[in-house]
Amino acid sequence: MRTRLSRAALPLLLVSSVLSGCATTSSTGDAPLNQGNWPLCSAIGALAGGGLGAIESSTWAAGGAVAGALLGTIICYAQDGDGKAMHKSLGNGIDPLEMAEKYGADALRFNLITGNSPGNDTRFYTEKCEAMRNFANKIWNASRFLLMNMEGYTPGEPVVETPADAWMFSRLAKAVKMVTEGIENYTFGDMARGVQQFFWNEVCDWYVEVTKARLKGEGRLQAQRNLIFVLDTSIRLMHPLMPFVTEEIWDNMPASVLDLDAEGNVNRAEALMIAKWPEPADYAKYVDEPAERAFELCRTVVSAARATRSRYRLSPKAELDVVVRAGAEDIEKLESLRSTIEPLANTASLVMGTDVEKPAASIAVVDSGVEVFVVLEGKVDLSAEKARLAKEAGLGLGAGADVAGFEVVALRVTDRGITAVVHHHQADRQVLAAQCRQLLQVQLQAAVAFHRHHGAPLVG
């Protein structure tokens, strides 16, 4: 029998850690978590849809057998950032109620789940709560934007009308399968990280951006239906992970195709926690590998142009000349998406072919088997840029500088990266080995700085 944790919503039970063999002096379970490990339990059916619950410590006095009967399966134990159990004597305990008050119960919950991996205890980092709160805000803001553009909407079947639709529906089908299998196999950490990447990087950053232009045209109604279909499915997938924000959004959403019965009438559940779960078998028909490949190529070209603007501090409105070199099959796919690529990348010209040459004064980005050349001539002072990069990547080192016994003879900036020409004046091999390690750290820092601004490796 398939267990649906969307109804139990993976509740976090804030309890004393009798299960970990640590005695407690608290009479209630809502005390700060400084008595030992923090169990994260599935509690199927115990607290339907619950977020933060408290259980009296006396409940746990009977030991693990009673706890197991009450809670079902323990998913993980949370420890502090150093991997130590939370104890009052160590002063490393936290108050989960304060964390929930500051960051939100959903952010606290998602922090714990994303840090979980099979066979390992979960290390709790307070800093991650802020990142998870940002994700909750992203869900809310993206949903709010879509709901503000639903005038004239009526529920209906999603239809693939654009390459972006085909890509998104295929990715959605795989997300449904990933989340369902993650819950059933108890691989919550991988599942949570995967659904976060899917919703933020694919739904919000790409599909909503590409599709929102259709909300102003003749295809508005079908675009609305497709967007609500994707949003509703995503919200249902994320509900076991972030029950509160998803429930609030779903309560304010119009019905989607998921709420229609066989006769086409709306038959919506009273709450998200008891709504129908998206079944992988129902979404398998949307899987389209060629469509995914085509749109991934589109994303590669657009991302290369955008990254170049950011790297060289160019205006987002600055039009760029872009040249793409790839295999014949990929070029055919890219040509079919030219009308999508050109406005998203804001190109002055877009040349694509199997044997095109790399233009002069251009930066190259290689990804997914495709070479993208973005022309910088007339946009960037290359001489000044090389000097700036040499200064930043060399961490302010010039010719004649001395680092750990090495004299920096020169720093050479090329299209391949930066070469540090050095001379060592120590003969002691042990000293030399230690100093080599220090120099390697300096070069590694230089490589990071250089890659951030130029996208090329450190060589030499």
Secondary structure, 3 states (H helix, E strand, C coil): CCCCHHHHCCCEEECCCHHHCCCCCCCCCCCCECEECEEEECCCCCCCCCCEEECCHHHHCCCHHHHHHHHCCEEEEEECCCCCCEECCCCCCECHHHHHHHHCHHHHHHHHHHCCCCCCCEECCHHHHHHHHHHHHHHHHHHHHHHCCCCCCCCCCCCCCCHHHHHHHHHHHHHHHHHHHHHHCCCHHHHHHHHHHHHHHHHHHHHHHHHHHHHHCCCHHHHHHHHHHHHHHHHHHHCCCCHHHHHHHHHCCCCCHHHECCCCCECCCCCHHHCCCCCHHHHHHHCCHHHHHHHHHHHHHHHHHHHHHHHCCCCCCCCEEEEEECCHHHHHHHHHCHHHHHHHHCEEEEEEECCCCCCCCEEEEEECCEEEEEECCCCCCHHHHHHHHHHHHCCCCCCCCEECCEEEEEEEEECCEEEEEEEECCCCHHHHHHHHHHHHHHHHHHHHHHHHHHCCCCCC
